[in-house]
Amino acid sequence: MSFNPLEHRGIPLDRQVRNWRELDVEPVDPDRSDPYTKCRIITMNGIEVEAVFFSHHFNRICPDPEVKKQLAEVRFIEQQQQKAVNWLLPGQASVLETTISYEQVAVDLTAWVSRMEPDPYLQQAYEFGVLEDFDHLYRYANLYEMIEHRKAEKIVGDLTEIMPGRPTLVEHRHPADNLRDPYDKNKTEPLSKLHALTIMSAEQQTMNFYMNVGPQYMEPIARQLYQEIGLIEEEHVTHYESLVDPGETWWERLVNHEYNECYLYHSFMETETDPKVKAIWELHLNMELEHLRLACDLMRRHDGRDPESILAPELPPPVTFEPNKELLRNLLATQIDLTTLGAGYVRDAHERFERMQEQIHGGEKPPSEQVIDQHRERFGQEYRHQPEGPHPVESFRELRIRDEES
């Protein structure tokens, strides 16, 4: 059934403030909850954090007192929403356990978006990035077993495989090669705008998370691994945020943010398996409908345009967390040797890439390789979680060798 958020009135803004008792939500059970419930929580936390950051940036450049007042009122509610959402995560989960869930989000959300993206250039951007997050999941899973003596499959279930992706070793690129060409706001489909905003927000919160939690570990290899992968997350935020057309007005951006929040809360309300969490998605959707209405009014008054001219007439099919094993194995077999050059992609290492590799690694093994070596020394092998059979990249390389010989 189609749903157009522009046709629905939400909870009036002056009735959206919650007291402490209402904000004190019950966290999910880390051992019994659906892994994808945690993924939805992490995703919506990233979306709310981006909404708050965007509103603050808008506030800093806005000269209109009335607009600033409305931004502040809505921003306070967004802050309450972020607290309710993020506090759904279980307090007893360690930083590493939450990290593994963060990377499961990065893998399966980005993979799903790449499957649904109608623009080939944008789709390639998501396919490129997901192979790197896939490798991060593998590195952290090995660290997790070393430090906490538990297996990451207990966190991700059988939904997401854990095995090497594009090696983190080769993900360090010159900053200029992390910039992509933006979509054209006047030509791209509304769905593409929502995809770009969603993945940018998810990667941004991962970058922020690693920036803050990395130094909390005492183990040298843990501190080093968070430092290395944290730098890659900076690359990913640059990669995804540069997809957004910089020519969008602040009013367009505001409306797109609010529409995207409606889209995601509605999606997760439709797909959530935990009734208590589903009720929060439904409540927040009804709040966001009012936020969207207010943003649309601002766009009409200050931008002189109708929001319907830039928004989809109804919400797209729900964003869905689901296994993406087939897609990922295909990408591993066909795109693992890609790197970037300017706004494009190449298969051969180029001078700028090689110079960056020399500068950042200094001729030594980076932490992402050391953690696998240490795991092998301690357990006799690296940690993987996958069905029987050879690694798809190994199989692909064997086929290429046989083709070249023939």
Disulfide bonds with the S-S distance in Angstrom:
none
